[in-house]
Amino acid sequence: MEIFAERLKELRTEKGLSIQALSKEIKIGVASICRWENRQADVKGSQLVILAKYFDVTIDYLMGLEN
């Protein structure tokens, strides 16, 4: 999950989004996003799909399986 946390934060900051702004955009709670970025919780499959679509990347990229 370390790579996922790093990539999520990187993608979010590249778009100039705060955690709150991302939460509003993708309709996922602020607390969930904070826990993911701080490696305190695992992301669910359905949430991975939402994130991949929003950031226009693959799930494999988000999970660190490809560059």
N, C-alpha and C positions, 0 to 999 in steps of 0.2 A: 504494500500500500504506500510505501515511501515514494515511489516513482509517481504514482497516481496523485498524491498530495502535491508534489512539486510541479507536476504538469498542470494540474488544475489551477494552482496559484499563478503560474506563469501565463497561462492562457487568459485568465481573468485580468491580470495586471496589464497584459499587452493590449487588451481592449479598453483599458482605463476604467475598469469597473471596481467599485467597492463590493464587499460581500453582500451588503444590503441591496445594491443595484442588481447584482447577478440574481439574487434571490427573487426579486420582483420580476425580472425578465423571464426566468425559467419556472417560476412558481414552486420553488422548493425552499423550505425554511432556512433562515439565516443560521440557526443552530446546527442544522445538518451540514451546511457548507463549512462552517467553522470547524466542526468535528472532523470532516474529511481532510481539510487543509492542515489540521494539527495532528493527524494520524490517530485520532481517538475513536473513529468508527469506520466501518467498511461501507462502501457504496453499494446499493442494490442494482441489479441488472437493468431495471426499468429506468433508474436514474442515470445510469451510464449512457443509455440511449439518448435521453434528453440532452445530456451534456455534450455528447459527440455531435448530435445534430446542431445544437446551438453554436458550438465552436467550429463546426465543419471539419472535424477530425474523425479518425476511426476510433473505435473502442480499443483496438489493439494499441494504438498510440497512447491513449489515456492510461492504459494499464502497463505501459512500458514494454510491450511485446514487439514494437517496431519504432523506428525513429522518424 
